[in-house]
Amino acid sequence: MRLALLAFALGVLALQQQPELPRLAWGMVIAAPLALSLAAFFMARRASGLIVRGARILALAAAVAAIALVGFFYAAWRAELRLADELAWAWEAHGHALLYDTGPRFNEAADAGNRIIAPMLRAAGVTHLDGMVVSHQDSGGALSLLDTVPVEAFFSSLPPDSRIVFARAAQGEPARRCVAGQRWNWDGVAFAMLHPVEANYTNSKLKANDLSCVLRVSNSAGRALLTGDIEARTELDLLRRDAAALRAELLVVPHHGSRTSSTAGFIGAVSPRIAVFTPGYRNRFGHPRPEIVERYTKSGIESHRTDYEGALTFDFNPGTRLAAVAQRDLDRRYWYDTPLRSEQPPLD
């Protein structure tokens, strides 16, 4: 028993000292000692004297390696987590917080709302949301968040019979439609809804994606444009209505980089310095499409991908250059799987 406890302590200590060691390297290092551990166990039971002591030493080394193997398989399991093409953006301004979209649903019991966003908000000290925007029907984490976090203002483009709209009504709170022209200001941060217009809701030919709430957020340091899953048709409508209103330093790329969106005219009107693609890792849709990524690159736009970089933080502070801070770089751990950046088959 004492030997097992010592092996456990040494194994954990060794792993904590190597947060960036590749998972495959752990596997290669562990394979031989783990195989020998069984032999050492039987040697310890049948032999005596120096052989027993040698077997115990061998068993100790192999046990340390076995602890590391647990980390290896745990990281491998994490890599199989299937994420849909959905996103969540949290905006904090002094004493206010707004959430734009709520991430994917994993299964009946788990979604990005209760597994990721709510814990993140608690860790950041956010006890309530001044606003929540559910841009379109891909909103797997919304219900659990409405049950978990008090929300003052709720906006969406969802139909009246949506479960999320019903849940909001059950709380005795209004569920407002996103409508172009809605504006508000919190502590020097201005929010402007640019799409949809009222007429879009009665257009039966319009896809749900093209009803996505398009929100512009700005302060004295710059602008960010959040676009949901809008496609080329809506991009053209936005250009016709008010192309100048689209200009922003930061653009969340429409529809995760689908070929249905990011027309040259739209990119030119927004003229962002940074574009963020938000695809699911190794998603079945092939997002972002290579030709769309190239379109941004050829325009001289700095691009980032959340499937590779993890959560991204942008600080809009006067006098400072806008830059992406990747959580995956800040918080490296050996059990975090490193995304493969080459072409890979989809996981889902």
N, C-alpha and C positions, 0 to 999 in steps of 0.2 A: 504494500500500500504506500509506504513512504517513497519507494522508488517511483511509483506511478505518479504521485503528487509532484515530486521533483522534476520528473520528465515533463509534466504538464506545464509547470512554471517556466522551465527553460525553453520549452517550445514557444509559448506565448511571447516571452521576452525576445527570442530570436526573430519572430515574425514582426513584432512591433518595430524592430530596428531596421526592417527592410520594406518600407511601405511601397517602394516603386519597383521591386523585383518582379519581372514578368511572371505571369501565372505558369506559363509553359516551363520556365526555368525551374520553378518550384517542383513541378511534376518530375522533371528529369533528375533533379537532385534526390528526390524522395524515393523513386521507384526501387532502387537497389536496397537501401536500408530497410524499407518496409518489408521487402521479401525476406530479408535476413532476420527480421524480428521474430517470425514464427520459428525459424531454426533455433534462435537463441533461447526462446521459451522452452522448447523441448530439451535443449542441452542443459538448461538450469535445473530441470526436474530429474534428469538421469545421471548427471555427472557430479563430481565432488571436487574439493580442493581448488586448485588454480583454475580448473576448467569452469567451475561455478562462478568464480569471480570474473573470469573473462566473459562468460556468457551474460552476466549481469551488466557489465559495461556495454557489451554489444546491444543488449536489450534496451538500455538507457538511451543510447544513440538512436536506435531505431524508433523508440517511442517518441523522441523529440521530432524525428522526421514525420512520424504519423500524425502528430498534431498539425504540422504544416500541411499535410495532405488534406485535412479537413478544410483548411483555408482554400486549397486548390479547387476542391469540388464545390465549395460554397460560391467562389467567384465564377466558376463555370456555370452554375445554376443561374446566377444573376444575368449572365449573358443571354439566356434564353427568354428573358422577360420580353413579351411582345407589346410594343407600344404602337398605337395608331398615330396617324398624322393629325395631331391636335396640339394645342399650345395653351399656355397660361402666362399672362404678363401681370406682374404686380407693380403698382406705381405708388411710391410714398413721397409725400410732400409735407414736411413738418409734422403736423398733427393729423393729417388726412391720409387715407389709403384707398386705392381703387384697384380692383381686379378685373382684367380683361380676359375672358375665357377661362375655362376651368379644367382643361386637360381631358385625357381619355378615361374610359371605363375599362377595367380589367376583367371583372367578372361580377356576379350578383352581389358579392359582399365587398368588393374592393374597387376603388377608382382613384384617380389622381387627387380628387378633393380630400378624401379622408386619409389617404396614405402619404401624400406629398405636400399639398398646398396648406392644409390646416396645420400640420406640424411646423412647416416653414413659417407661417404667420405667427404662431405661438412663440417660436424661437426668436423672431424679430420683435416681439413685444406688441404685436398688432392684435388687439382684443376684439375689434369690430371693423367692418368695412363701411366706409362712407359711400362707396359705390361698387356695383358689380355689373359688368357688361357681358352678356352671353351673346356673342356676335351672330351665331347661326346654330343649326340643329346638332352639330357635333359638340356635345356639351356634357360629357360623361360624368364630370365631377360636380356639377352644379347642385344636384339634390342633396348630396351629403354635406356640402358647404353651407347650404341654407339651413340645414339642421344643426350645424356646428358653430357657425360664426354669425353674429347679428349683422344684418345688411340693411343700411338705411335706404339708399336709392338703387333700384334694380331696373336695368334696361336690357331689352333683347329684341330680336326679330322673329321670335318663335310664334307659332300659331296659337290662338286662344285655347285650343284643346290640348296643349302641351302639358305633360306631367309637371314640368318645372313651373309653368305659369299657375297651375292648380295648387302646387305646394306653396307658392308665394301668397296666393289668395287665402289659403288655409291659415296662414300666419296673420291674416288681417292686414296685409301690406299690399300696396299697388305694384303691379308689374307693368312698367311703361314700355311702349314701343320705342325703338330707336327711330328718330326722325331727323333728317337733315335740318339744321338750324338750331338744334338744342345746344345750349352753351351754359357753362358755369365756371366759376373761378374759385380755387382754394389756395390761399396763401401765396398768391403770385403765380400759380400754375393755372393755365387756361385750358379748358377742355371744349372741343367743338365736334359735334357729330356732323359728318359730311354725307352720309348715306345710311339707309335708303330714304327716298322721298315718299310721301303718303301714297302717291299713285302706284308705287311699286308693289304695295301689299295687295292690290286688287288685280294685278296682272298675273293671270293664271299661267302664262307662258314662261314666266321668270323662274329660273332654278332657285332652290333654297340657298345655294352658295352665293348667288347674286343678290340675295337679301342681306348679306352680311353687314353688320354694323361697322362702318368705317369711322374711326375716332382719331382725331388729331390732338396731341398733347403738347403744350409748349410753355416755355418760360423765357426769361431774358437771355438764356444761354443757347436755346435752340428748340427744335421741334422733332417730334416722333410721330410717325404715321402708322397706325395699326389697321390692317386691311382685312382680316378674316380670310375667307375663302373666295373673295370676289374673282370673277373671270373677265375675259376681254371685253364683254359687252358692258359691264359696269365700269370698267376702267375708261371706256370711251364716253359713257354718260358723265362721269366725274370730270373728264377733260372738257366736255362741252359746257357743263354747268359753271365751273370755276377752276380753271387749270392752276391759277396762282395759289389757290388755297391748299393745293397738294404739296407744295414745296416743303421738304423736311430734311434734316441732317441724318435722321435714322429712319429706315424703312423696314418694317416687318414684311417680308416678301409675300405677295398674295398667293394663297393656296399652296403654300409650302414649296413653291418652285415648280408647280405643274406647268405643262406646256400650254394649258388653257389660259394662262395669265401672263403678267409681266410683259405687256406689249412695249415696243420701243418708245412709242409716244408717251405712255404712262411713266416709264422710267425717266424719260427726258424731262417731264413736267415736275416729278418729285425731285429729281436731281440730288439723290442722297449721297452723303459721304460714306455711310455704312449701310449695308443691307444684311438682314438676318434671315437665314433660311431655318424653318422649324419642322423638318421632317421627322418621322419616326425612324429609329435606327433599323436599317435593312428592311424598309417597308415594302409591301407588295406592289405599290404604285410606281416605284422607281423615282420617287421624289428625293431631291430636286433633279429635274431633267438636265443632263449635261449642257444642252444647247441654251437653257435658261441661265445656268450659272455662267456660261461663257458670255452671254449677253450683258450681264452685269460687269463681268471682268473687263470686257472690251470698252465699257463706258468709264473705266477707271474707278470703279466703286469697290471699296474694301468689303469683303464678304465674310460672314461667319455662319457656322452651322451648329445648331444645338445638339444634333445627333452625335457629333464628334466632340464638341467642347463642353457639353453639359449646360447648366444654367449660366446665363450671361447677365452681368450687371453693367448698367450704363449710368454714370453720374452726370447730370446736366448742371454744371456749376459755372457761373460767369468767370471768364479768365482762364479756364482750363480746357484742354483739348479733349474732345469726346473720344473715349476709348472703351473697348470691351474688356471686362475682367471675367475670366472663365472660372467657374467654381471647380471644375475638374483640375485646373492648375493650382488653385489655392489649397485644395483639400485632398491631396493624393493619399491613397491608402492601398495596401497590397491586395485587398479584397475587391477593389473597384476594377472591373474589367476594362481594358484599354480598347476602344473601338477600332476596328479595322477600317482603314481609309481607302482601301482599294475596292474595286467592284466585287460585290459578294451577292450570293443568292438571297432572296428575302427570307425573313424568319417567320412571316405570317402568311 
